[in-house]
């Protein structure tokens, strides 16, 4: 299992959350008011199996492109999101699964 941390511009956050929940991805959303990679971002935490990682990446991109198709690309944004993949140790897996 992997942990993906995804820091996203708020402009995309609602649609990403909606689409990824619909596709069955489980996530935790952390809203912030500033400090980490600038103000106006939402941080998503995804627990994902290695085999589903590429599908998650593709789904994130599709959701962002959908927002841009509907509302246009936000000019002040240099990136849609930044993500990090963190391998989990076997000791953490029960914690991530809520056991």
Contact map, one row per residue, 1 for C-alpha under 8 A:
111000000000000000000000000000000000000000000011110000000000000000000000000000000000001100001000000
111100000000000000000000000000000000000000000011110000000000000000000000000000000000111100000000000
111110000000000000000000000000000000000000001111000000000000000000000000000000000000111100000000000
011111000000000000000000000000000000000000011111000000000000000000000000000000000011110000000000000
001111100000000000000000000000000000000000111100000000000000000000000000000000000011110000000000000
000111110000000000000000000000000000000000111000000000000000000000000000000000001111000000000000000
000011111000000000000000000000000000000011110000000000000000000000000000000000001110000000000000000
000001111101100000000000000000000000000011110000000000000000000000000000000000011100000000000000000
000000111111100000000000000000000000000111000000000000000000000000000000000010111000000000000000000
000000011111110000000000000000000000000111000000000000000000000000000000000000000000000000000000000
000000001111110000000000000000000000000000000000000000000000000000000000010000000000000000000000000
000000011111111100000000000000000000000000000000000000000000001100100000000000010000000000000000000
000000011111111110000000000000000000000001000000000000000000000000000000000000000000000000000000000
000000000111111111000000000000000000000000000000000000000000000000000000000000000000000000000000000
000000000001111111100000000000000000000000000000000000000000001100100000000000000000000000000000000
000000000001111111110000000000000000000000000000000000000001001100000000000000000000000000000000000
000000000000111111111000000000000000000000000000000000000000000000000000000000000000000000000000000
000000000000011111111100000000000000000000000000000000000000000000000000000000000000000000000000000
000000000000001111111110000000000000000000000000000000000010001000000000000000000000000000000000000
000000000000000111111111110000000000000000000000000000000011000000000000000000000000000000000000000
000000000000000011111111111000000000000000000000000000000000000000000000000000000000000000000000000
000000000000000001111111100000000000000000000000000000000000000000000000000000000000000000000000000
000000000000000000111111100000000000000000000000000000000000000000000000000000000000000000000000000
000000000000000000011111110000000000000000000000000000000000000000000000000000000000000000000000000
000000000000000000011111111000000000000000000101000000010000000000000000000000000000000000000000000
000000000000000000011001111100000000000000000110000000000000000000000000000000000000000000000000000
000000000000000000001000111110000000000000011110000000000000000000000000000000000000000000000000000
000000000000000000000000011111000000000000011100000000000000000000000000000000000000000000000000000
000000000000000000000000001111100000000001111000000000000000000000000000000000000000000000000000000
000000000000000000000000000111110000000001111000000000000000000000000000000000000000000000000000000
000000000000000000000000000011111000000011100000000000000000000000000000000000000000000000000000000
000000000000000000000000000001111100001111100000000000000000000000000000000000000000000000000000000
000000000000000000000000000000111110001110000000000000000000000000000000000000000000000000000000000
000000000000000000000000000000011111111110000000000000000000000000000000000000000000000000000000000
000000000000000000000000000000001111111000000000000000000000000000000000000000000000000000000000000
000000000000000000000000000000000111111000000000000000000000000000000000000000000000000000000000000
000000000000000000000000000000000111111010000000000000000000000000000000000000000000000000000000000
000000000000000000000000000000000111111110000000000000000000000000000000000000000000000000000000000
000000000000000000000000000000011111111110000000000000000000000000000000000000000000000000000000000
000000001100000000000000000000011100011111000000000000000000000000000000000000000000000000000000000
000000111100000000000000000000111100111111100000000000000000000000000000000000000000000000000000000
000000111100100000000000000011110000000111110000000000000000000000000000000000000000000000000000000
000011110000000000000000000011110000000011111000000000000000000000000000000000000000000000000000000
000111110000000000000000001111000000000001111100000000000000000000000000000000000000000000000000000
001111000000000000000000001111000000000000111110000000000000000000000000000000000000000000000000000
001110000000000000000000111100000000000000011111000000000000000000000000000000000000000000000000000
111100000000000000000000011000000000000000001111100000000000000000000000000000000000000000000001000
111100000000000000000000100000000000000000000111110110000000000000000000000000000000000000000000000
110000000000000000000000000000000000000000000011111110000000000000000000000000000000000000000000000
110000000000000000000000000000000000000000000001111110000000000000000000000000000000000000000000000
000000000000000000000000000000000000000000000000111111000000000000000000000000000000000000000000000
000000000000000000000000000000000000000000000001111111110000000000000000000000000000000000000000000
000000000000000000000000000000000000000000000001111111111000000000000000000000000000000000000000000
000000000000000000000000000000000000000000000000001111111100000000000000000000000000000000000000000
000000000000000000000000000000000000000000000000000111111110000000000000000000000000000000000000000
000000000000000000000000100000000000000000000000000111111111000000000000000000000000000000000000000
000000000000000000000000000000000000000000000000000011111111100000000000000000000000000000000000000
000000000000000000000000000000000000000000000000000001111111110000000000000000000000000000000000000
000000000000000000110000000000000000000000000000000000111111111000000000000000000000000000000000000
000000000000000100010000000000000000000000000000000000011111111100000000000000000000000000000000000
000000000000000000000000000000000000000000000000000000001111111110000000000000000000000000000000000
000000000000000000000000000000000000000000000000000000000111111111000000000000000000000000000000000
000000000001001100100000000000000000000000000000000000000011111111100000000000000000000000000000000
000000000001001100000000000000000000000000000000000000000001111111110000000000010000000000000000000
000000000000000000000000000000000000000000000000000000000000111111111000000000000000000000000000000
000000000000000000000000000000000000000000000000000000000000011111111100000000000000000000000000000
000000000001001000000000000000000000000000000000000000000000001111111111100000000000000000000000000
000000000000000000000000000000000000000000000000000000000000000111111111110000000000000000000000000
000000000000000000000000000000000000000000000000000000000000000011111111100000000000000000000000000
000000000000000000000000000000000000000000000000000000000000000001111111000000000000000000000000000
000000000000000000000000000000000000000000000000000000000000000000111111100000000000000000000000000
000000000000000000000000000000000000000000000000000000000000000000111111110000000000000000000000000
000000000000000000000000000000000000000000000000000000000000000000111011111000000000000000000000000
000000000010000000000000000000000000000000000000000000000000000000010001111110000000000000000000000
000000000000000000000000000000000000000000000000000000000000000000000000111111000000000000000000000
000000000000000000000000000000000000000000000000000000000000000000000000011111000000000000000000000
000000001000000000000000000000000000000000000000000000000000000000000000011111110000000000000000000
000000000000000000000000000000000000000000000000000000000000000000000000001111110000000000000000000
000000001000000000000000000000000000000000000000000000000000000000000000000011111100000000000000000
000000011001000000000000000000000000000000000000000000000000000100000000000011111100000000000000000
000001111000000000000000000000000000000000000000000000000000000000000000000000111110000000000000000
000001110000000000000000000000000000000000000000000000000000000000000000000000111111000000000000000
000111100000000000000000000000000000000000000000000000000000000000000000000000001111100000000000000
000111000000000000000000000000000000000000000000000000000000000000000000000000000111110000000000000
011110000000000000000000000000000000000000000000000000000000000000000000000000000011111000000000000
011110000000000000000000000000000000000000000000000000000000000000000000000000000001111100000000000
111000000000000000000000000000000000000000000000000000000000000000000000000000000000111110000000000
111000000000000000000000000000000000000000000000000000000000000000000000000000000000011111011000000
000000000000000000000000000000000000000000000000000000000000000000000000000000000000001111111000000
000000000000000000000000000000000000000000000000000000000000000000000000000000000000000111111100000
000000000000000000000000000000000000000000000000000000000000000000000000000000000000000011111110000
000000000000000000000000000000000000000000000000000000000000000000000000000000000000000111111111000
100000000000000000000000000000000000000000000000000000000000000000000000000000000000000111111111100
000000000000000000000000000000000000000000000000000000000000000000000000000000000000000001111111111
000000000000000000000000000000000000000000000000000000000000000000000000000000000000000000111111111
000000000000000000000000000000000000000000000010000000000000000000000000000000000000000000011111111
000000000000000000000000000000000000000000000000000000000000000000000000000000000000000000001111111
000000000000000000000000000000000000000000000000000000000000000000000000000000000000000000000111111
000000000000000000000000000000000000000000000000000000000000000000000000000000000000000000000111111
